Amino acid sequence: MNDTVDKLVIFLAKRDGIDKLVKTFQYVSKLVHWHAESTHPNMAQRFKQWEVASGLSRKAFRTGRFLTGFNTLRRNPGATPSFKFLGVLANAGEMVYFFFDHFLWLSRIGTLDPKLATKMSYISAFGESFGYIFFVVMDLIMLKKGVEKERKLLKEKGSDDDEVSESIKKIKVDRVMRLMSVAANVADLFIALAEIEPNPFCNHVLTLGLSGLVSAWAGWYRNWPT
């Protein structure tokens, strides 16, 4: 019990940890509002307010987040030129997303002209979806390399070697983390597409709600202290 509490404290001390918790609030309240709208309108309205408040607080908390893309690129010196190029594209899209998200937040709280919200939302979502596509491609490449490396180790030395077993364990941990990353990015891509090109599937409350929760909980798993 104490270990879980300690991990929760560490998790919530991170910016991403708080973001995933509030994102859970945001999309749970969206689903509850949708479910209760016809039968319990007063309760549904309260959950709608919770959803809006959670979304706005997340935007405020992400102030300056676009700068992390520069640091991510700087900390990846060993990557191949092609992988670096994919990283530049992915992080560039994410930086556009977070940068224009500031203006979207300011327009929605009334500091800037509210009419700007639609345009800022489109630009932010476009950068977001652009970046997520390349993040998914990068993760799929690394997943493929991990599988190839695991097969090579097993073929050359077998599974009885302690060093091989430890290497394979690390590969499997990395694989799970990358699968969580793919799940989160694909889920967020659905949410971004709902802003860029509204359609019955992506804009359905159930699609948005479940996508938000998949993204939040995959991010929760990735950030949870081991």
Disulfide bonds with the S-S distance in Angstrom:
none
